[in-house]
Amino acid sequence: MRARFSKTAFPPHGSRTGRGVLSFALAAGLAACVGGAALAAPPAPVADDVSIHQDSIVAVINGTVLTRRDVDNRGRLFALSSGLNVSDEVMTRLRPQIVRQLIDERLRQQEMLSRHINVPPEQIAASIADIEHRNGMPQNALRDRLAQDGISLTTLIDQIRVQLGWTQVLREEMGARGRTTAAEIAQREEALRHEDGKPQYMISEIFVPVDDPRHSENELKFTETVIQELRNGAPFPIVAAQFSQNQSALDGGMMGWVQEDSLDPQVVAVVRQMPIGAISNPIRVAGGFVIATLEGRRTVGHQMGTVLSLRQAFLPFTTQLNPQNPTEQQRATLQQATQISNSAHSCEDLEAVNRKYGEKRPSNPGELVLERINPQMQQVLAGLAVGKASRPLVSTDGIEILMVCGRQQKNFAQQTPSEIADQLLNERVEQTSRQLNRDLHRRAVIEMRSKA
């Protein structure tokens, strides 16, 4: 399977203009479910016997201890990030894979140390602050919600540190292979021309490795448990970030647009039949199991779409809207929004309005593909002339006004040289990551002490 490679593990959520959720790792999912968390009281003290149980050693990895507390914290982090009420029975089935992932992280941490790779605290803090900012959260809301749920902030920090640091390890390991040449790009462009008219798939994946192909019962049981949680509503990017052992986990499992010859034959056979949005059953491939979700399909060389450049202004409410009983502030805000909608005649005008109201949402939500947003928003934007403000769009927390700044047709099935270069890099990164992981395990001394 081919993976995508991202400079950061935490791209933003989509805006309320209908923009879809972008590629995404664990922490953004946490931010999505935190909302406006209030300050939390510290967790209640635990009894001594419980504390002793939590501090029991699960494994020793090259002399580094992994405790039951570490495993429990990561499990609670998953439950919080998924937004689901994960039962004790489900968590019991997930724990072996959580242990495996934490062992991998310990090995990666040790490799980072051996290469003198340090992720500065400021970079981690910036990542967490960026998560909060992009999701409209007050400062420290993420920390407070973790405390409220009895989860150490260190659990999240450690995972962010390893994700960022491992990316640096792979760049270092790849060296000159981390650069793509014009000849390589031209070769891939020629190959794509021969693919003209063939299908491409937008796929996200979760890869569960199998150490011993003769005994894969535990991994199969884990894969089936994950699939059930996904079908119950757990966000695919969050689960992929937690449990997938491919580098695509950094992008929430997102692989981007891929051709059939870039996929395992077993996966191709499934995605040809899958409806968009479905979650596959376990797919057995070389080295493990794949869980796939299909997010789109197209024909190579042929997919026209309308790209919109937008600006938005957001006028916030001071309290949540009750449509049957709006407050005076909400009535006044609607009146102001109506005046702005009639008086704004340029994207610069709308940017100025958004600044005036505190830029609670970004003035520029980025380019949107009209055909990919929800039908209600398509109706608003499809007939909106360039430079004309939309009618006020009321939500429970405020009123939004949109304006189209530019509109153009684009063939999305034609990959740019930059996109091809990224795809080539992604493929090399995935190969390097798997090989280095195998080497780390082969050289490691791992002593299992007790079940998690």
Secondary structure as a PSIPRED ss2 file (coil, helix, strand):
# PSIPRED VFORMAT (PSIPRED V4.0)

   1 M C   1.000  0.000  0.000
   2 R C   1.000  0.000  0.000
   3 A C   1.000  0.000  0.000
   4 R C   1.000  0.000  0.000
   5 F C   1.000  0.000  0.000
   6 S C   1.000  0.000  0.000
   7 K C   1.000  0.000  0.000
   8 T C   1.000  0.000  0.000
   9 A C   1.000  0.000  0.000
  10 F C   1.000  0.000  0.000
  11 P C   1.000  0.000  0.000
  12 P C   1.000  0.000  0.000
  13 H C   1.000  0.000  0.000
  14 G C   1.000  0.000  0.000
  15 S C   1.000  0.000  0.000
  16 R C   1.000  0.000  0.000
  17 T C   1.000  0.000  0.000
  18 G C   1.000  0.000  0.000
  19 R C   1.000  0.000  0.000
  20 G C   1.000  0.000  0.000
  21 V C   1.000  0.000  0.000
  22 L C   1.000  0.000  0.000
  23 S C   1.000  0.000  0.000
  24 F C   1.000  0.000  0.000
  25 A C   1.000  0.000  0.000
  26 L H   0.000  1.000  0.000
  27 A H   0.000  1.000  0.000
  28 A H   0.000  1.000  0.000
  29 G H   0.000  1.000  0.000
  30 L H   0.000  1.000  0.000
  31 A H   0.000  1.000  0.000
  32 A H   0.000  1.000  0.000
  33 C H   0.000  1.000  0.000
  34 V H   0.000  1.000  0.000
  35 G C   1.000  0.000  0.000
  36 G C   1.000  0.000  0.000
  37 A C   1.000  0.000  0.000
  38 A C   1.000  0.000  0.000
  39 L C   1.000  0.000  0.000
  40 A C   1.000  0.000  0.000
  41 A C   1.000  0.000  0.000
  42 P C   1.000  0.000  0.000
  43 P C   1.000  0.000  0.000
  44 A C   1.000  0.000  0.000
  45 P C   1.000  0.000  0.000
  46 V C   1.000  0.000  0.000
  47 A C   1.000  0.000  0.000
  48 D H   0.000  1.000  0.000
  49 D H   0.000  1.000  0.000
  50 V H   0.000  1.000  0.000
  51 S H   0.000  1.000  0.000
  52 I H   0.000  1.000  0.000
  53 H H   0.000  1.000  0.000
  54 Q H   0.000  1.000  0.000
  55 D C   1.000  0.000  0.000
  56 S C   1.000  0.000  0.000
  57 I E   0.000  0.000  1.000
  58 V E   0.000  0.000  1.000
  59 A E   0.000  0.000  1.000
  60 V E   0.000  0.000  1.000
  61 I E   0.000  0.000  1.000
  62 N C   1.000  0.000  0.000
  63 G C   1.000  0.000  0.000
  64 T E   0.000  0.000  1.000
  65 V E   0.000  0.000  1.000
  66 L E   0.000  0.000  1.000
  67 T E   0.000  0.000  1.000
  68 R H   0.000  1.000  0.000
  69 R H   0.000  1.000  0.000
  70 D H   0.000  1.000  0.000
  71 V H   0.000  1.000  0.000
  72 D H   0.000  1.000  0.000
  73 N H   0.000  1.000  0.000
  74 R H   0.000  1.000  0.000
  75 G H   0.000  1.000  0.000
  76 R H   0.000  1.000  0.000
  77 L H   0.000  1.000  0.000
  78 F H   0.000  1.000  0.000
  79 A H   0.000  1.000  0.000
  80 L H   0.000  1.000  0.000
  81 S H   0.000  1.000  0.000
  82 S H   0.000  1.000  0.000
  83 G C   1.000  0.000  0.000
  84 L C   1.000  0.000  0.000
  85 N C   1.000  0.000  0.000
  86 V C   1.000  0.000  0.000
  87 S C   1.000  0.000  0.000
  88 D H   0.000  1.000  0.000
  89 E H   0.000  1.000  0.000
  90 V H   0.000  1.000  0.000
  91 M H   0.000  1.000  0.000
  92 T H   0.000  1.000  0.000
  93 R H   0.000  1.000  0.000
  94 L H   0.000  1.000  0.000
  95 R H   0.000  1.000  0.000
  96 P H   0.000  1.000  0.000
  97 Q H   0.000  1.000  0.000
  98 I H   0.000  1.000  0.000
  99 V H   0.000  1.000  0.000
 100 R H   0.000  1.000  0.000
 101 Q H   0.000  1.000  0.000
 102 L H   0.000  1.000  0.000
 103 I H   0.000  1.000  0.000
 104 D H   0.000  1.000  0.000
 105 E H   0.000  1.000  0.000
 106 R H   0.000  1.000  0.000
 107 L H   0.000  1.000  0.000
 108 R H   0.000  1.000  0.000
 109 Q H   0.000  1.000  0.000
 110 Q H   0.000  1.000  0.000
 111 E H   0.000  1.000  0.000
 112 M H   0.000  1.000  0.000
 113 L H   0.000  1.000  0.000
 114 S H   0.000  1.000  0.000
 115 R C   1.000  0.000  0.000
 116 H C   1.000  0.000  0.000
 117 I C   1.000  0.000  0.000
 118 N C   1.000  0.000  0.000
 119 V C   1.000  0.000  0.000
 120 P C   1.000  0.000  0.000
 121 P H   0.000  1.000  0.000
 122 E H   0.000  1.000  0.000
 123 Q H   0.000  1.000  0.000
 124 I H   0.000  1.000  0.000
 125 A H   0.000  1.000  0.000
 126 A H   0.000  1.000  0.000
 127 S H   0.000  1.000  0.000
 128 I H   0.000  1.000  0.000
 129 A H   0.000  1.000  0.000
 130 D H   0.000  1.000  0.000
 131 I H   0.000  1.000  0.000
 132 E H   0.000  1.000  0.000
 133 H H   0.000  1.000  0.000
 134 R H   0.000  1.000  0.000
 135 N C   1.000  0.000  0.000
 136 G C   1.000  0.000  0.000
 137 M C   1.000  0.000  0.000
 138 P C   1.000  0.000  0.000
 139 Q C   1.000  0.000  0.000
 140 N C   1.000  0.000  0.000
 141 A H   0.000  1.000  0.000
 142 L H   0.000  1.000  0.000
 143 R H   0.000  1.000  0.000
 144 D H   0.000  1.000  0.000
 145 R H   0.000  1.000  0.000
 146 L H   0.000  1.000  0.000
 147 A H   0.000  1.000  0.000
 148 Q H   0.000  1.000  0.000
 149 D C   1.000  0.000  0.000
 150 G C   1.000  0.000  0.000
 151 I C   1.000  0.000  0.000
 152 S C   1.000  0.000  0.000
 153 L H   0.000  1.000  0.000
 154 T H   0.000  1.000  0.000
 155 T H   0.000  1.000  0.000
 156 L H   0.000  1.000  0.000
 157 I H   0.000  1.000  0.000
 158 D H   0.000  1.000  0.000
 159 Q H   0.000  1.000  0.000
 160 I H   0.000  1.000  0.000
 161 R H   0.000  1.000  0.000
 162 V H   0.000  1.000  0.000
 163 Q H   0.000  1.000  0.000
 164 L H   0.000  1.000  0.000
 165 G H   0.000  1.000  0.000
 166 W H   0.000  1.000  0.000
 167 T H   0.000  1.000  0.000
 168 Q H   0.000  1.000  0.000
 169 V H   0.000  1.000  0.000
 170 L H   0.000  1.000  0.000
 171 R H   0.000  1.000  0.000
 172 E H   0.000  1.000  0.000
 173 E H   0.000  1.000  0.000
 174 M H   0.000  1.000  0.000
 175 G H   0.000  1.000  0.000
 176 A H   0.000  1.000  0.000
 177 R H   0.000  1.000  0.000
 178 G H   0.000  1.000  0.000
 179 R C   1.000  0.000  0.000
 180 T C   1.000  0.000  0.000
 181 T C   1.000  0.000  0.000
 182 A H   0.000  1.000  0.000
 183 A H   0.000  1.000  0.000
 184 E H   0.000  1.000  0.000
 185 I H   0.000  1.000  0.000
 186 A H   0.000  1.000  0.000
 187 Q H   0.000  1.000  0.000
 188 R H   0.000  1.000  0.000
 189 E H   0.000  1.000  0.000
 190 E H   0.000  1.000  0.000
 191 A H   0.000  1.000  0.000
 192 L H   0.000  1.000  0.000
 193 R H   0.000  1.000  0.000
 194 H H   0.000  1.000  0.000
 195 E C   1.000  0.000  0.000
 196 D C   1.000  0.000  0.000
 197 G C   1.000  0.000  0.000
 198 K C   1.000  0.000  0.000
 199 P E   0.000  0.000  1.000
 200 Q E   0.000  0.000  1.000
 201 Y E   0.000  0.000  1.000
 202 M E   0.000  0.000  1.000
 203 I E   0.000  0.000  1.000
 204 S E   0.000  0.000  1.000
 205 E E   0.000  0.000  1.000
 206 I E   0.000  0.000  1.000
 207 F E   0.000  0.000  1.000
 208 V E   0.000  0.000  1.000
 209 P E   0.000  0.000  1.000
 210 V C   1.000  0.000  0.000
 211 D C   1.000  0.000  0.000
 212 D C   1.000  0.000  0.000
 213 P C   1.000  0.000  0.000
 214 R C   1.000  0.000  0.000
 215 H C   1.000  0.000  0.000
 216 S C   1.000  0.000  0.000
 217 E H   0.000  1.000  0.000
 218 N H   0.000  1.000  0.000
 219 E H   0.000  1.000  0.000
 220 L H   0.000  1.000  0.000
 221 K H   0.000  1.000  0.000
 222 F H   0.000  1.000  0.000
 223 T H   0.000  1.000  0.000
 224 E H   0.000  1.000  0.000
 225 T H   0.000  1.000  0.000
 226 V H   0.000  1.000  0.000
 227 I H   0.000  1.000  0.000
 228 Q H   0.000  1.000  0.000
 229 E H   0.000  1.000  0.000
 230 L H   0.000  1.000  0.000
 231 R H   0.000  1.000  0.000
 232 N C   1.000  0.000  0.000
 233 G C   1.000  0.000  0.000
 234 A C   1.000  0.000  0.000
 235 P C   1.000  0.000  0.000
 236 F H   0.000  1.000  0.000
 237 P H   0.000  1.000  0.000
 238 I H   0.000  1.000  0.000
 239 V H   0.000  1.000  0.000
 240 A H   0.000  1.000  0.000
 241 A H   0.000  1.000  0.000
 242 Q H   0.000  1.000  0.000
 243 F H   0.000  1.000  0.000
 244 S C   1.000  0.000  0.000
 245 Q C   1.000  0.000  0.000
 246 N C   1.000  0.000  0.000
 247 Q H   0.000  1.000  0.000
 248 S H   0.000  1.000  0.000
 249 A H   0.000  1.000  0.000
 250 L H   0.000  1.000  0.000
 251 D H   0.000  1.000  0.000
 252 G C   1.000  0.000  0.000
 253 G C   1.000  0.000  0.000
 254 M E   0.000  0.000  1.000
 255 M E   0.000  0.000  1.000
 256 G E   0.000  0.000  1.000
 257 W E   0.000  0.000  1.000
 258 V E   0.000  0.000  1.000
 259 Q E   0.000  0.000  1.000
 260 E H   0.000  1.000  0.000
 261 D H   0.000  1.000  0.000
 262 S H   0.000  1.000  0.000
 263 L C   1.000  0.000  0.000
 264 D C   1.000  0.000  0.000
 265 P H   0.000  1.000  0.000
 266 Q H   0.000  1.000  0.000
 267 V H   0.000  1.000  0.000
 268 V H   0.000  1.000  0.000
 269 A H   0.000  1.000  0.000
 270 V H   0.000  1.000  0.000
 271 V H   0.000  1.000  0.000
 272 R C   1.000  0.000  0.000
 273 Q C   1.000  0.000  0.000
 274 M C   1.000  0.000  0.000
 275 P C   1.000  0.000  0.000
 276 I C   1.000  0.000  0.000
 277 G C   1.000  0.000  0.000
 278 A C   1.000  0.000  0.000
 279 I E   0.000  0.000  1.000
 280 S C   1.000  0.000  0.000
 281 N C   1.000  0.000  0.000
 282 P C   1.000  0.000  0.000
 283 I E   0.000  0.000  1.000
 284 R E   0.000  0.000  1.000
 285 V E   0.000  0.000  1.000
 286 A C   1.000  0.000  0.000
 287 G C   1.000  0.000  0.000
 288 G E   0.000  0.000  1.000
 289 F E   0.000  0.000  1.000
 290 V E   0.000  0.000  1.000
 291 I E   0.000  0.000  1.000
 292 A E   0.000  0.000  1.000
 293 T E   0.000  0.000  1.000
 294 L E   0.000  0.000  1.000
 295 E E   0.000  0.000  1.000
 296 G E   0.000  0.000  1.000
 297 R E   0.000  0.000  1.000
 298 R E   0.000  0.000  1.000
 299 T E   0.000  0.000  1.000
 300 V C   1.000  0.000  0.000
 301 G C   1.000  0.000  0.000
 302 H E   0.000  0.000  1.000
 303 Q C   1.000  0.000  0.000
 304 M E   0.000  0.000  1.000
 305 G E   0.000  0.000  1.000
 306 T E   0.000  0.000  1.000
 307 V E   0.000  0.000  1.000
 308 L E   0.000  0.000  1.000
 309 S E   0.000  0.000  1.000
 310 L E   0.000  0.000  1.000
 311 R E   0.000  0.000  1.000
 312 Q E   0.000  0.000  1.000
 313 A E   0.000  0.000  1.000
 314 F E   0.000  0.000  1.000
 315 L E   0.000  0.000  1.000
 316 P E   0.000  0.000  1.000
 317 F C   1.000  0.000  0.000
 318 T C   1.000  0.000  0.000
 319 T C   1.000  0.000  0.000
 320 Q C   1.000  0.000  0.000
 321 L C   1.000  0.000  0.000
 322 N C   1.000  0.000  0.000
 323 P C   1.000  0.000  0.000
 324 Q C   1.000  0.000  0.000
 325 N C   1.000  0.000  0.000
 326 P C   1.000  0.000  0.000
 327 T C   1.000  0.000  0.000
 328 E H   0.000  1.000  0.000
 329 Q H   0.000  1.000  0.000
 330 Q H   0.000  1.000  0.000
 331 R H   0.000  1.000  0.000
 332 A H   0.000  1.000  0.000
 333 T H   0.000  1.000  0.000
 334 L H   0.000  1.000  0.000
 335 Q H   0.000  1.000  0.000
 336 Q H   0.000  1.000  0.000
 337 A H   0.000  1.000  0.000
 338 T H   0.000  1.000  0.000
 339 Q H   0.000  1.000  0.000
 340 I H   0.000  1.000  0.000
 341 S H   0.000  1.000  0.000
 342 N H   0.000  1.000  0.000
 343 S H   0.000  1.000  0.000
 344 A C   1.000  0.000  0.000
 345 H C   1.000  0.000  0.000
 346 S C   1.000  0.000  0.000
 347 C H   0.000  1.000  0.000
 348 E H   0.000  1.000  0.000
 349 D H   0.000  1.000  0.000
 350 L H   0.000  1.000  0.000
 351 E H   0.000  1.000  0.000
 352 A H   0.000  1.000  0.000
 353 V H   0.000  1.000  0.000
 354 N H   0.000  1.000  0.000
 355 R H   0.000  1.000  0.000
 356 K H   0.000  1.000  0.000
 357 Y C   1.000  0.000  0.000
 358 G C   1.000  0.000  0.000
 359 E C   1.000  0.000  0.000
 360 K C   1.000  0.000  0.000
 361 R C   1.000  0.000  0.000
 362 P C   1.000  0.000  0.000
 363 S C   1.000  0.000  0.000
 364 N C   1.000  0.000  0.000
 365 P C   1.000  0.000  0.000
 366 G C   1.000  0.000  0.000
 367 E C   1.000  0.000  0.000
 368 L E   0.000  0.000  1.000
 369 V E   0.000  0.000  1.000
 370 L H   0.000  1.000  0.000
 371 E H   0.000  1.000  0.000
 372 R H   0.000  1.000  0.000
 373 I C   1.000  0.000  0.000
 374 N C   1.000  0.000  0.000
 375 P H   0.000  1.000  0.000
 376 Q H   0.000  1.000  0.000
 377 M H   0.000  1.000  0.000
 378 Q H   0.000  1.000  0.000
 379 Q H   0.000  1.000  0.000
 380 V H   0.000  1.000  0.000
 381 L H   0.000  1.000  0.000
 382 A H   0.000  1.000  0.000
 383 G C   1.000  0.000  0.000
 384 L C   1.000  0.000  0.000
 385 A C   1.000  0.000  0.000
 386 V C   1.000  0.000  0.000
 387 G C   1.000  0.000  0.000
 388 K C   1.000  0.000  0.000
 389 A E   0.000  0.000  1.000
 390 S C   1.000  0.000  0.000
 391 R C   1.000  0.000  0.000
 392 P C   1.000  0.000  0.000
 393 L E   0.000  0.000  1.000
 394 V E   0.000  0.000  1.000
 395 S C   1.000  0.000  0.000
 396 T C   1.000  0.000  0.000
 397 D C   1.000  0.000  0.000
 398 G E   0.000  0.000  1.000
 399 I E   0.000  0.000  1.000
 400 E E   0.000  0.000  1.000
 401 I E   0.000  0.000  1.000
 402 L E   0.000  0.000  1.000
 403 M E   0.000  0.000  1.000
 404 V E   0.000  0.000  1.000
 405 C E   0.000  0.000  1.000
 406 G E   0.000  0.000  1.000
 407 R E   0.000  0.000  1.000
 408 Q E   0.000  0.000  1.000
 409 Q E   0.000  0.000  1.000
 410 K E   0.000  0.000  1.000
 411 N E   0.000  0.000  1.000
 412 F C   1.000  0.000  0.000
 413 A C   1.000  0.000  0.000
 414 Q C   1.000  0.000  0.000
 415 Q C   1.000  0.000  0.000
 416 T C   1.000  0.000  0.000
 417 P H   0.000  1.000  0.000
 418 S H   0.000  1.000  0.000
 419 E H   0.000  1.000  0.000
 420 I H   0.000  1.000  0.000
 421 A H   0.000  1.000  0.000
 422 D H   0.000  1.000  0.000
 423 Q H   0.000  1.000  0.000
 424 L H   0.000  1.000  0.000
 425 L H   0.000  1.000  0.000
 426 N H   0.000  1.000  0.000
 427 E H   0.000  1.000  0.000
 428 R H   0.000  1.000  0.000
 429 V H   0.000  1.000  0.000
 430 E H   0.000  1.000  0.000
 431 Q H   0.000  1.000  0.000
 432 T H   0.000  1.000  0.000
 433 S H   0.000  1.000  0.000
 434 R H   0.000  1.000  0.000
 435 Q H   0.000  1.000  0.000
 436 L H   0.000  1.000  0.000
 437 N H   0.000  1.000  0.000
 438 R H   0.000  1.000  0.000
 439 D H   0.000  1.000  0.000
 440 L H   0.000  1.000  0.000
 441 H H   0.000  1.000  0.000
 442 R H   0.000  1.000  0.000
 443 R H   0.000  1.000  0.000
 444 A C   1.000  0.000  0.000
 445 V C   1.000  0.000  0.000
 446 I E   0.000  0.000  1.000
 447 E E   0.000  0.000  1.000
 448 M E   0.000  0.000  1.000
 449 R C   1.000  0.000  0.000
 450 S C   1.000  0.000  0.000
 451 K C   1.000  0.000  0.000
 452 A C   1.000  0.000  0.000
